[in-house]
Amino acid sequence: MLKKHAGFFKSLFIISDLLILSLAWVISYEIRFYTTLIRPPLLGTPSFAGHLELLIPLLVLWVLVSKKTQLYRPRRMDSFFREFFD
């Protein structure tokens, strides 16, 4: 049963990670340029569109790195130490 739905769950995990990464990217822009938590930028505020253009390569890189490192492979049979060192 788990093997039957493994592809669905893998896709669900990848999509949820990409959505969370996108949300974090947008929130980081807001925090950096529109709050007083970090000192104001010396050269002015970059456009939000320019910031979003950098998101696409970041998402592609995330997918490539996660595929290369087998981030979403099933770990049911792995030991704790194997997962820890991965």
PDB file of N, CA, C and O in Angstrom:
ATOM      1  N   MET A   1       0.824  -1.197   0.000  1.00  0.00           N
ATOM      2  CA  MET A   1       0.000   0.000   0.000  1.00  0.00           C
ATOM      3  C   MET A   1       0.869   1.261   0.000  1.00  0.00           C
ATOM      4  O   MET A   1       0.608   2.202  -0.750  1.00  0.00           O
ATOM      5  N   LEU A   2       1.911   1.273   0.854  1.00  0.00           N
ATOM      6  CA  LEU A   2       2.782   2.441   0.893  1.00  0.00           C
ATOM      7  C   LEU A   2       3.543   2.614  -0.417  1.00  0.00           C
ATOM      8  O   LEU A   2       3.735   3.730  -0.898  1.00  0.00           O
ATOM      9  N   LYS A   3       3.968   1.497  -0.979  1.00  0.00           N
ATOM     10  CA  LYS A   3       4.719   1.565  -2.229  1.00  0.00           C
ATOM     11  C   LYS A   3       3.840   2.117  -3.351  1.00  0.00           C
ATOM     12  O   LYS A   3       4.316   2.830  -4.235  1.00  0.00           O
ATOM     13  N   LYS A   4       2.578   1.783  -3.302  1.00  0.00           N
ATOM     14  CA  LYS A   4       1.630   2.234  -4.320  1.00  0.00           C
ATOM     15  C   LYS A   4       1.489   3.753  -4.317  1.00  0.00           C
ATOM     16  O   LYS A   4       1.351   4.370  -5.373  1.00  0.00           O
ATOM     17  N   HIS A   5       1.522   4.346  -3.143  1.00  0.00           N
ATOM     18  CA  HIS A   5       1.316   5.783  -3.009  1.00  0.00           C
ATOM     19  C   HIS A   5       2.618   6.558  -2.804  1.00  0.00           C
ATOM     20  O   HIS A   5       2.577   7.760  -2.544  1.00  0.00           O
ATOM     21  N   ALA A   6       3.752   5.904  -2.915  1.00  0.00           N
ATOM     22  CA  ALA A   6       5.040   6.566  -2.661  1.00  0.00           C
ATOM     23  C   ALA A   6       5.269   7.733  -3.620  1.00  0.00           C
ATOM     24  O   ALA A   6       5.747   8.785  -3.196  1.00  0.00           O
ATOM     25  N   GLY A   7       4.945   7.571  -4.883  1.00  0.00           N
ATOM     26  CA  GLY A   7       5.131   8.653  -5.854  1.00  0.00           C
ATOM     27  C   GLY A   7       4.269   9.859  -5.538  1.00  0.00           C
ATOM     28  O   GLY A   7       4.706  11.001  -5.682  1.00  0.00           O
ATOM     29  N   PHE A   8       3.039   9.600  -5.104  1.00  0.00           N
ATOM     30  CA  PHE A   8       2.140  10.696  -4.740  1.00  0.00           C
ATOM     31  C   PHE A   8       2.707  11.484  -3.567  1.00  0.00           C
ATOM     32  O   PHE A   8       2.739  12.714  -3.596  1.00  0.00           O
ATOM     33  N   PHE A   9       3.157  10.773  -2.532  1.00  0.00           N
ATOM     34  CA  PHE A   9       3.687  11.448  -1.349  1.00  0.00           C
ATOM     35  C   PHE A   9       4.996  12.177  -1.666  1.00  0.00           C
ATOM     36  O   PHE A   9       5.247  13.259  -1.135  1.00  0.00           O
ATOM     37  N   LYS A  10       5.820  11.594  -2.517  1.00  0.00           N
ATOM     38  CA  LYS A  10       7.062  12.254  -2.912  1.00  0.00           C
ATOM     39  C   LYS A  10       6.738  13.572  -3.621  1.00  0.00           C
ATOM     40  O   LYS A  10       7.356  14.597  -3.334  1.00  0.00           O
ATOM     41  N   SER A  11       5.781  13.549  -4.538  1.00  0.00           N
ATOM     42  CA  SER A  11       5.368  14.776  -5.233  1.00  0.00           C
ATOM     43  C   SER A  11       4.780  15.789  -4.268  1.00  0.00           C
ATOM     44  O   SER A  11       5.042  16.987  -4.378  1.00  0.00           O
ATOM     45  N   LEU A  12       3.993  15.310  -3.332  1.00  0.00           N
ATOM     46  CA  LEU A  12       3.392  16.191  -2.335  1.00  0.00           C
ATOM     47  C   LEU A  12       4.460  16.865  -1.482  1.00  0.00           C
ATOM     48  O   LEU A  12       4.353  18.056  -1.191  1.00  0.00           O
ATOM     49  N   PHE A  13       5.484  16.124  -1.078  1.00  0.00           N
ATOM     50  CA  PHE A  13       6.567  16.689  -0.284  1.00  0.00           C
ATOM     51  C   PHE A  13       7.354  17.729  -1.080  1.00  0.00           C
ATOM     52  O   PHE A  13       7.706  18.784  -0.553  1.00  0.00           O
ATOM     53  N   ILE A  14       7.626  17.431  -2.340  1.00  0.00           N
ATOM     54  CA  ILE A  14       8.381  18.369  -3.169  1.00  0.00           C
ATOM     55  C   ILE A  14       7.595  19.659  -3.366  1.00  0.00           C
ATOM     56  O   ILE A  14       8.147  20.751  -3.230  1.00  0.00           O
ATOM     57  N   ILE A  15       6.327  19.540  -3.682  1.00  0.00           N
ATOM     58  CA  ILE A  15       5.486  20.724  -3.892  1.00  0.00           C
ATOM     59  C   ILE A  15       5.364  21.542  -2.613  1.00  0.00           C
ATOM     60  O   ILE A  15       5.448  22.770  -2.651  1.00  0.00           O
ATOM     61  N   SER A  16       5.168  20.873  -1.483  1.00  0.00           N
ATOM     62  CA  SER A  16       5.046  21.612  -0.218  1.00  0.00           C
ATOM     63  C   SER A  16       6.358  22.306   0.135  1.00  0.00           C
ATOM     64  O   SER A  16       6.342  23.430   0.635  1.00  0.00           O
ATOM     65  N   ASP A  17       7.492  21.655  -0.118  1.00  0.00           N
ATOM     66  CA  ASP A  17       8.776  22.307   0.135  1.00  0.00           C
ATOM     67  C   ASP A  17       8.971  23.524  -0.758  1.00  0.00           C
ATOM     68  O   ASP A  17       9.464  24.554  -0.300  1.00  0.00           O
ATOM     69  N   LEU A  18       8.591  23.418  -2.019  1.00  0.00           N
ATOM     70  CA  LEU A  18       8.728  24.554  -2.930  1.00  0.00           C
ATOM     71  C   LEU A  18       7.813  25.709  -2.522  1.00  0.00           C
ATOM     72  O   LEU A  18       8.201  26.873  -2.627  1.00  0.00           O
ATOM     73  N   LEU A  19       6.617  25.398  -2.063  1.00  0.00           N
ATOM     74  CA  LEU A  19       5.707  26.455  -1.594  1.00  0.00           C
ATOM     75  C   LEU A  19       6.253  27.141  -0.345  1.00  0.00           C
ATOM     76  O   LEU A  19       6.196  28.366  -0.232  1.00  0.00           O
ATOM     77  N   ILE A  20       6.777  26.361   0.585  1.00  0.00           N
ATOM     78  CA  ILE A  20       7.337  26.924   1.817  1.00  0.00           C
ATOM     79  C   ILE A  20       8.567  27.765   1.504  1.00  0.00           C
ATOM     80  O   ILE A  20       8.746  28.842   2.073  1.00  0.00           O
ATOM     81  N   LEU A  21       9.417  27.278   0.599  1.00  0.00           N
ATOM     82  CA  LEU A  21      10.597  28.034   0.199  1.00  0.00           C
ATOM     83  C   LEU A  21      10.199  29.353  -0.463  1.00  0.00           C
ATOM     84  O   LEU A  21      10.829  30.381  -0.217  1.00  0.00           O
ATOM     85  N   SER A  22       9.169  29.332  -1.294  1.00  0.00           N
ATOM     86  CA  SER A  22       8.687  30.556  -1.947  1.00  0.00           C
ATOM     87  C   SER A  22       8.138  31.540  -0.923  1.00  0.00           C
ATOM     88  O   SER A  22       8.406  32.739  -0.995  1.00  0.00           O
ATOM     89  N   LEU A  23       7.377  31.033   0.020  1.00  0.00           N
ATOM     90  CA  LEU A  23       6.823  31.893   1.064  1.00  0.00           C
ATOM     91  C   LEU A  23       7.942  32.515   1.897  1.00  0.00           C
ATOM     92  O   LEU A  23       7.894  33.704   2.216  1.00  0.00           O
ATOM     93  N   ALA A  24       8.935  31.724   2.246  1.00  0.00           N
ATOM     94  CA  ALA A  24      10.066  32.238   3.017  1.00  0.00           C
ATOM     95  C   ALA A  24      10.821  33.306   2.233  1.00  0.00           C
ATOM     96  O   ALA A  24      11.295  34.285   2.810  1.00  0.00           O
ATOM     97  N   TRP A  25      10.933  33.119   0.920  1.00  0.00           N
ATOM     98  CA  TRP A  25      11.619  34.090   0.060  1.00  0.00           C
ATOM     99  C   TRP A  25      10.884  35.431   0.076  1.00  0.00           C
ATOM    100  O   TRP A  25      11.510  36.486   0.182  1.00  0.00           O
ATOM    101  N   VAL A  26       9.563  35.385  -0.029  1.00  0.00           N
ATOM    102  CA  VAL A  26       8.765  36.619  -0.029  1.00  0.00           C
ATOM    103  C   VAL A  26       8.812  37.287   1.349  1.00  0.00           C
ATOM    104  O   VAL A  26       8.951  38.506   1.444  1.00  0.00           O
ATOM    105  N   ILE A  27       8.699  36.500   2.399  1.00  0.00           N
ATOM    106  CA  ILE A  27       8.740  37.063   3.753  1.00  0.00           C
ATOM    107  C   ILE A  27      10.104  37.674   4.041  1.00  0.00           C
ATOM    108  O   ILE A  27      10.193  38.711   4.698  1.00  0.00           O
ATOM    109  N   SER A  28      11.169  37.040   3.553  1.00  0.00           N
ATOM    110  CA  SER A  28      12.509  37.592   3.779  1.00  0.00           C
ATOM    111  C   SER A  28      12.651  38.965   3.117  1.00  0.00           C
ATOM    112  O   SER A  28      13.304  39.852   3.665  1.00  0.00           O
ATOM    113  N   TYR A  29      12.045  39.141   1.949  1.00  0.00           N
ATOM    114  CA  TYR A  29      12.068  40.444   1.281  1.00  0.00           C
ATOM    115  C   TYR A  29      11.344  41.485   2.133  1.00  0.00           C
ATOM    116  O   TYR A  29      11.844  42.591   2.339  1.00  0.00           O
ATOM    117  N   GLU A  30      10.183  41.121   2.614  1.00  0.00           N
ATOM    118  CA  GLU A  30       9.400  42.043   3.438  1.00  0.00           C
ATOM    119  C   GLU A  30      10.151  42.417   4.717  1.00  0.00           C
ATOM    120  O   GLU A  30      10.191  43.587   5.097  1.00  0.00           O
ATOM    121  N   ILE A  31      10.736  41.441   5.367  1.00  0.00           N
ATOM    122  CA  ILE A  31      11.471  41.713   6.609  1.00  0.00           C
ATOM    123  C   ILE A  31      12.694  42.580   6.332  1.00  0.00           C
ATOM    124  O   ILE A  31      12.983  43.515   7.080  1.00  0.00           O
ATOM    125  N   ARG A  32      13.399  42.271   5.272  1.00  0.00           N
ATOM    126  CA  ARG A  32      14.639  42.998   4.978  1.00  0.00           C
ATOM    127  C   ARG A  32      14.390  44.445   4.604  1.00  0.00           C
ATOM    128  O   ARG A  32      15.128  45.328   5.041  1.00  0.00           O
ATOM    129  N   PHE A  33      13.377  44.704   3.814  1.00  0.00           N
ATOM    130  CA  PHE A  33      13.236  46.043   3.255  1.00  0.00           C
ATOM    131  C   PHE A  33      12.069  46.858   3.830  1.00  0.00           C
ATOM    132  O   PHE A  33      11.997  48.062   3.585  1.00  0.00           O
ATOM    133  N   TYR A  34      11.173  46.251   4.570  1.00  0.00           N
ATOM    134  CA  TYR A  34      10.008  47.005   5.042  1.00  0.00           C
ATOM    135  C   TYR A  34       9.762  46.902   6.539  1.00  0.00           C
ATOM    136  O   TYR A  34       8.670  47.231   7.002  1.00  0.00           O
ATOM    137  N   THR A  35      10.743  46.458   7.301  1.00  0.00           N
ATOM    138  CA  THR A  35      10.628  46.475   8.754  1.00  0.00           C
ATOM    139  C   THR A  35      11.858  47.162   9.330  1.00  0.00           C
ATOM    140  O   THR A  35      12.814  47.455   8.611  1.00  0.00           O
ATOM    141  N   THR A  36      11.824  47.409  10.611  1.00  0.00           N
ATOM    142  CA  THR A  36      12.964  48.044  11.268  1.00  0.00           C
ATOM    143  C   THR A  36      13.861  47.016  11.955  1.00  0.00           C
ATOM    144  O   THR A  36      14.735  47.388  12.737  1.00  0.00           O
ATOM    145  N   LEU A  37      13.659  45.741  11.676  1.00  0.00           N
ATOM    146  CA  LEU A  37      14.479  44.700  12.297  1.00  0.00           C
ATOM    147  C   LEU A  37      15.928  44.748  11.795  1.00  0.00           C
ATOM    148  O   LEU A  37      16.858  44.415  12.529  1.00  0.00           O
ATOM    149  N   ILE A  38      16.104  45.160  10.556  1.00  0.00           N
ATOM    150  CA  ILE A  38      17.430  45.254   9.947  1.00  0.00           C
ATOM    151  C   ILE A  38      17.588  46.682   9.468  1.00  0.00           C
ATOM    152  O   ILE A  38      16.629  47.291   8.995  1.00  0.00           O
ATOM    153  N   ARG A  39      18.794  47.221   9.588  1.00  0.00           N
ATOM    154  CA  ARG A  39      18.979  48.631   9.186  1.00  0.00           C
ATOM    155  C   ARG A  39      18.613  48.816   7.720  1.00  0.00           C
ATOM    156  O   ARG A  39      18.771  47.893   6.920  1.00  0.00           O
ATOM    157  N   PRO A  40      18.135  49.979   7.368  1.00  0.00           N
ATOM    158  CA  PRO A  40      17.712  50.231   5.989  1.00  0.00           C
ATOM    159  C   PRO A  40      18.865  50.045   5.003  1.00  0.00           C
ATOM    160  O   PRO A  40      20.016  50.325   5.337  1.00  0.00           O
ATOM    161  N   PRO A  41      18.566  49.579   3.804  1.00  0.00           N
ATOM    162  CA  PRO A  41      19.627  49.405   2.807  1.00  0.00           C
ATOM    163  C   PRO A  41      20.200  50.753   2.373  1.00  0.00           C
ATOM    164  O   PRO A  41      19.469  51.733   2.234  1.00  0.00           O
ATOM    165  N   LEU A  42      21.498  50.789   2.164  1.00  0.00           N
ATOM    166  CA  LEU A  42      22.160  52.042   1.792  1.00  0.00           C
ATOM    167  C   LEU A  42      21.864  52.459   0.360  1.00  0.00           C
ATOM    168  O   LEU A  42      21.849  53.651   0.053  1.00  0.00           O
ATOM    169  N   LEU A  43      21.630  51.497  -0.514  1.00  0.00           N
ATOM    170  CA  LEU A  43      21.424  51.810  -1.931  1.00  0.00           C
ATOM    171  C   LEU A  43      19.960  51.829  -2.342  1.00  0.00           C
ATOM    172  O   LEU A  43      19.661  51.845  -3.536  1.00  0.00           O
ATOM    173  N   GLY A  44      19.055  51.829  -1.395  1.00  0.00           N
ATOM    174  CA  GLY A  44      17.633  51.842  -1.720  1.00  0.00           C
ATOM    175  C   GLY A  44      17.050  50.436  -1.768  1.00  0.00           C
ATOM    176  O   GLY A  44      17.765  49.443  -1.635  1.00  0.00           O
ATOM    177  N   THR A  45      15.771  50.377  -1.957  1.00  0.00           N
ATOM    178  CA  THR A  45      15.061  49.102  -1.982  1.00  0.00           C
ATOM    179  C   THR A  45      14.964  48.568  -3.407  1.00  0.00           C
ATOM    180  O   THR A  45      14.462  49.258  -4.294  1.00  0.00           O
ATOM    181  N   PRO A  46      15.438  47.353  -3.634  1.00  0.00           N
ATOM    182  CA  PRO A  46      15.300  46.771  -4.980  1.00  0.00           C
ATOM    183  C   PRO A  46      13.838  46.437  -5.262  1.00  0.00           C
ATOM    184  O   PRO A  46      13.026  46.316  -4.346  1.00  0.00           O
ATOM    185  N   SER A  47      13.524  46.291  -6.532  1.00  0.00           N
ATOM    186  CA  SER A  47      12.137  45.999  -6.887  1.00  0.00           C
ATOM    187  C   SER A  47      11.757  44.584  -6.462  1.00  0.00           C
ATOM    188  O   SER A  47      12.589  43.678  -6.436  1.00  0.00           O
ATOM    189  N   PHE A  48      10.506  44.423  -6.136  1.00  0.00           N
ATOM    190  CA  PHE A  48      10.005  43.103  -5.744  1.00  0.00           C
ATOM    191  C   PHE A  48      10.042  42.146  -6.930  1.00  0.00           C
ATOM    192  O   PHE A  48      10.291  40.953  -6.756  1.00  0.00           O
ATOM    193  N   ALA A  49       9.799  42.657  -8.130  1.00  0.00           N
ATOM    194  CA  ALA A  49       9.842  41.824  -9.336  1.00  0.00           C
ATOM    195  C   ALA A  49      11.245  41.251  -9.545  1.00  0.00           C
ATOM    196  O   ALA A  49      11.396  40.088  -9.916  1.00  0.00           O
ATOM    197  N   GLY A  50      12.255  42.062  -9.308  1.00  0.00           N
ATOM    198  CA  GLY A  50      13.629  41.584  -9.426  1.00  0.00           C
ATOM    199  C   GLY A  50      13.940  40.517  -8.401  1.00  0.00           C
ATOM    200  O   GLY A  50      14.660  39.559  -8.682  1.00  0.00           O
ATOM    201  N   HIS A  51      13.391  40.688  -7.213  1.00  0.00           N
ATOM    202  CA  HIS A  51      13.571  39.706  -6.146  1.00  0.00           C
ATOM    203  C   HIS A  51      12.885  38.388  -6.523  1.00  0.00           C
ATOM    204  O   HIS A  51      13.418  37.308  -6.267  1.00  0.00           O
ATOM    205  N   LEU A  52      11.711  38.487  -7.129  1.00  0.00           N
ATOM    206  CA  LEU A  52      10.993  37.276  -7.537  1.00  0.00           C
ATOM    207  C   LEU A  52      11.680  36.562  -8.693  1.00  0.00           C
ATOM    208  O   LEU A  52      11.588  35.339  -8.801  1.00  0.00           O
ATOM    209  N   GLU A  53      12.364  37.299  -9.554  1.00  0.00           N
ATOM    210  CA  GLU A  53      13.086  36.664 -10.660  1.00  0.00           C
ATOM    211  C   GLU A  53      14.175  35.723 -10.156  1.00  0.00           C
ATOM    212  O   GLU A  53      14.505  34.738 -10.818  1.00  0.00           O
ATOM    213  N   LEU A  54      14.726  36.023  -9.000  1.00  0.00           N
ATOM    214  CA  LEU A  54      15.756  35.160  -8.418  1.00  0.00           C
ATOM    215  C   LEU A  54      15.167  33.912  -7.780  1.00  0.00           C
ATOM    216  O   LEU A  54      15.886  32.951  -7.504  1.00  0.00           O
ATOM    217  N   LEU A  55      13.874  33.925  -7.548  1.00  0.00           N
ATOM    218  CA  LEU A  55      13.228  32.775  -6.924  1.00  0.00           C
ATOM    219  C   LEU A  55      13.198  31.562  -7.852  1.00  0.00           C
ATOM    220  O   LEU A  55      13.365  30.432  -7.395  1.00  0.00           O
ATOM    221  N   ILE A  56      12.989  31.780  -9.128  1.00  0.00           N
ATOM    222  CA  ILE A  56      12.882  30.665 -10.081  1.00  0.00           C
ATOM    223  C   ILE A  56      14.169  29.842 -10.131  1.00  0.00           C
ATOM    224  O   ILE A  56      14.097  28.618 -10.027  1.00  0.00           O
ATOM    225  N   PRO A  57      15.355  30.466 -10.287  1.00  0.00           N
ATOM    226  CA  PRO A  57      16.573  29.646 -10.244  1.00  0.00           C
ATOM    227  C   PRO A  57      16.770  28.953  -8.894  1.00  0.00           C
ATOM    228  O   PRO A  57      17.295  27.841  -8.829  1.00  0.00           O
ATOM    229  N   LEU A  58      16.345  29.618  -7.822  1.00  0.00           N
ATOM    230  CA  LEU A  58      16.459  29.006  -6.497  1.00  0.00           C
ATOM    231  C   LEU A  58      15.609  27.745  -6.404  1.00  0.00           C
ATOM    232  O   LEU A  58      16.061  26.734  -5.865  1.00  0.00           O
ATOM    233  N   LEU A  59      14.391  27.790  -6.918  1.00  0.00           N
ATOM    234  CA  LEU A  59      13.518  26.625  -6.885  1.00  0.00           C
ATOM    235  C   LEU A  59      14.065  25.490  -7.745  1.00  0.00           C
ATOM    236  O   LEU A  59      14.009  24.323  -7.356  1.00  0.00           O
ATOM    237  N   VAL A  60      14.591  25.838  -8.910  1.00  0.00           N
ATOM    238  CA  VAL A  60      15.190  24.820  -9.785  1.00  0.00           C
ATOM    239  C   VAL A  60      16.397  24.195  -9.092  1.00  0.00           C
ATOM    240  O   VAL A  60      16.577  22.977  -9.125  1.00  0.00           O
ATOM    241  N   LEU A  61      17.214  25.021  -8.472  1.00  0.00           N
ATOM    242  CA  LEU A  61      18.385  24.518  -7.755  1.00  0.00           C
ATOM    243  C   LEU A  61      17.964  23.600  -6.618  1.00  0.00           C
ATOM    244  O   LEU A  61      18.587  22.563  -6.390  1.00  0.00           O
ATOM    245  N   TRP A  62      16.902  23.978  -5.901  1.00  0.00           N
ATOM    246  CA  TRP A  62      16.408  23.142  -4.808  1.00  0.00           C
ATOM    247  C   TRP A  62      16.010  21.754  -5.317  1.00  0.00           C
ATOM    248  O   TRP A  62      16.359  20.743  -4.706  1.00  0.00           O
ATOM    249  N   VAL A  63      15.295  21.706  -6.415  1.00  0.00           N
ATOM    250  CA  VAL A  63      14.864  20.421  -6.975  1.00  0.00           C
ATOM    251  C   VAL A  63      16.077  19.595  -7.404  1.00  0.00           C
ATOM    252  O   VAL A  63      16.132  18.395  -7.135  1.00  0.00           O
ATOM    253  N   LEU A  64      17.037  20.220  -8.060  1.00  0.00           N
ATOM    254  CA  LEU A  64      18.221  19.493  -8.520  1.00  0.00           C
ATOM    255  C   LEU A  64      19.052  18.954  -7.351  1.00  0.00           C
ATOM    256  O   LEU A  64      19.489  17.803  -7.373  1.00  0.00           O
ATOM    257  N   VAL A  65      19.264  19.776  -6.352  1.00  0.00           N
ATOM    258  CA  VAL A  65      20.060  19.346  -5.197  1.00  0.00           C
ATOM    259  C   VAL A  65      19.327  18.266  -4.413  1.00  0.00           C
ATOM    260  O   VAL A  65      19.943  17.296  -3.972  1.00  0.00           O
ATOM    261  N   SER A  66      18.031  18.422  -4.237  1.00  0.00           N
ATOM    262  CA  SER A  66      17.279  17.407  -3.485  1.00  0.00           C
ATOM    263  C   SER A  66      17.250  16.084  -4.243  1.00  0.00           C
ATOM    264  O   SER A  66      17.253  15.018  -3.627  1.00  0.00           O
ATOM    265  N   LYS A  67      17.223  16.143  -5.566  1.00  0.00           N
ATOM    266  CA  LYS A  67      17.271  14.916  -6.354  1.00  0.00           C
ATOM    267  C   LYS A  67      18.649  14.268  -6.260  1.00  0.00           C
ATOM    268  O   LYS A  67      18.758  13.050  -6.115  1.00  0.00           O
ATOM    269  N   LYS A  68      19.709  15.087  -6.343  1.00  0.00           N
ATOM    270  CA  LYS A  68      21.080  14.579  -6.272  1.00  0.00           C
ATOM    271  C   LYS A  68      21.372  13.951  -4.911  1.00  0.00           C
ATOM    272  O   LYS A  68      22.048  12.924  -4.833  1.00  0.00           O
ATOM    273  N   THR A  69      20.870  14.558  -3.848  1.00  0.00           N
ATOM    274  CA  THR A  69      21.120  14.049  -2.503  1.00  0.00           C
ATOM    275  C   THR A  69      20.080  13.033  -2.049  1.00  0.00           C
ATOM    276  O   THR A  69      20.137  12.542  -0.921  1.00  0.00           O
ATOM    277  N   GLN A  70      19.134  12.721  -2.923  1.00  0.00           N
ATOM    278  CA  GLN A  70      18.059  11.764  -2.626  1.00  0.00           C
ATOM    279  C   GLN A  70      17.309  12.137  -1.347  1.00  0.00           C
ATOM    280  O   GLN A  70      17.049  11.294  -0.488  1.00  0.00           O
ATOM    281  N   LEU A  71      16.977  13.400  -1.250  1.00  0.00           N
ATOM    282  CA  LEU A  71      16.304  13.914  -0.063  1.00  0.00           C
ATOM    283  C   LEU A  71      14.957  13.248   0.185  1.00  0.00           C
ATOM    284  O   LEU A  71      14.564  13.053   1.335  1.00  0.00           O
ATOM    285  N   TYR A  72      14.254  12.903  -0.874  1.00  0.00           N
ATOM    286  CA  TYR A  72      12.900  12.377  -0.722  1.00  0.00           C
ATOM    287  C   TYR A  72      12.819  10.863  -0.872  1.00  0.00           C
ATOM    288  O   TYR A  72      11.731  10.328  -1.088  1.00  0.00           O
ATOM    289  N   ARG A  73      13.919  10.175  -0.765  1.00  0.00           N
ATOM    290  CA  ARG A  73      13.865   8.713  -0.866  1.00  0.00           C
ATOM    291  C   ARG A  73      13.246   8.139   0.405  1.00  0.00           C
ATOM    292  O   ARG A  73      13.367   8.734   1.475  1.00  0.00           O
ATOM    293  N   PRO A  74      12.593   7.004   0.297  1.00  0.00           N
ATOM    294  CA  PRO A  74      12.013   6.384   1.495  1.00  0.00           C
ATOM    295  C   PRO A  74      13.105   5.964   2.471  1.00  0.00           C
ATOM    296  O   PRO A  74      14.139   5.435   2.063  1.00  0.00           O
ATOM    297  N   ARG A  75      12.881   6.195   3.725  1.00  0.00           N
ATOM    298  CA  ARG A  75      13.875   5.872   4.747  1.00  0.00           C
ATOM    299  C   ARG A  75      13.328   4.880   5.774  1.00  0.00           C
ATOM    300  O   ARG A  75      13.785   4.836   6.916  1.00  0.00           O
ATOM    301  N   ARG A  76      12.365   4.105   5.361  1.00  0.00           N
ATOM    302  CA  ARG A  76      11.760   3.166   6.304  1.00  0.00           C
ATOM    303  C   ARG A  76      12.744   2.112   6.789  1.00  0.00           C
ATOM    304  O   ARG A  76      12.673   1.677   7.938  1.00  0.00           O
ATOM    305  N   MET A  77      13.663   1.699   5.918  1.00  0.00           N
ATOM    306  CA  MET A  77      14.572   0.624   6.267  1.00  0.00           C
ATOM    307  C   MET A  77      15.933   1.124   6.756  1.00  0.00           C
ATOM    308  O   MET A  77      16.764   0.316   7.172  1.00  0.00           O
ATOM    309  N   ASP A  78      16.176   2.416   6.714  1.00  0.00           N
ATOM    310  CA  ASP A  78      17.457   2.962   7.148  1.00  0.00           C
ATOM    311  C   ASP A  78      17.541   3.016   8.665  1.00  0.00           C
ATOM    312  O   ASP A  78      16.535   3.157   9.361  1.00  0.00           O
ATOM    313  N   SER A  79      18.757   2.901   9.152  1.00  0.00           N
ATOM    314  CA  SER A  79      18.958   3.032  10.589  1.00  0.00           C
ATOM    315  C   SER A  79      18.985   4.516  10.956  1.00  0.00           C
ATOM    316  O   SER A  79      19.083   5.393  10.098  1.00  0.00           O
ATOM    317  N   PHE A  80      18.895   4.756  12.236  1.00  0.00           N
ATOM    318  CA  PHE A  80      18.935   6.128  12.736  1.00  0.00           C
ATOM    319  C   PHE A  80      20.262   6.781  12.358  1.00  0.00           C
ATOM    320  O   PHE A  80      20.289   7.939  11.941  1.00  0.00           O
ATOM    321  N   PHE A  81      21.357   6.044  12.503  1.00  0.00           N
ATOM    322  CA  PHE A  81      22.677   6.610  12.233  1.00  0.00           C
ATOM    323  C   PHE A  81      22.865   6.941  10.758  1.00  0.00           C
ATOM    324  O   PHE A  81      23.495   7.942  10.416  1.00  0.00           O
ATOM    325  N   ARG A  82      22.325   6.112   9.900  1.00  0.00           N
ATOM    326  CA  ARG A  82      22.422   6.376   8.450  1.00  0.00           C
ATOM    327  C   ARG A  82      21.692   7.687   8.111  1.00  0.00           C
ATOM    328  O   ARG A  82      22.210   8.528   7.377  1.00  0.00           O
ATOM    329  N   GLU A  83      20.503   7.837   8.651  1.00  0.00           N
ATOM    330  CA  GLU A  83      19.743   9.051   8.392  1.00  0.00           C
ATOM    331  C   GLU A  83      20.421  10.264   9.023  1.00  0.00           C
ATOM    332  O   GLU A  83      20.433  11.342   8.429  1.00  0.00           O
ATOM    333  N   PHE A  84      20.973  10.105  10.193  1.00  0.00           N
ATOM    334  CA  PHE A  84      21.652  11.208  10.874  1.00  0.00           C
ATOM    335  C   PHE A  84      22.840  11.694  10.054  1.00  0.00           C
ATOM    336  O   PHE A  84      23.019  12.900   9.890  1.00  0.00           O
ATOM    337  N   PHE A  85      23.652  10.778   9.538  1.00  0.00           N
ATOM    338  CA  PHE A  85      24.827  11.188   8.790  1.00  0.00           C
ATOM    339  C   PHE A  85      24.481  11.655   7.372  1.00  0.00           C
ATOM    340  O   PHE A  85      25.239  12.422   6.778  1.00  0.00           O
ATOM    341  N   ASP A  86      23.371  11.213   6.835  1.00  0.00           N
ATOM    342  CA  ASP A  86      22.918  11.739   5.534  1.00  0.00           C
ATOM    343  C   ASP A  86      22.573  13.197   5.679  1.00  0.00           C
ATOM    344  O   ASP A  86      22.171  13.836   4.707  1.00  0.00           O
TER     345      ASP A  86
END
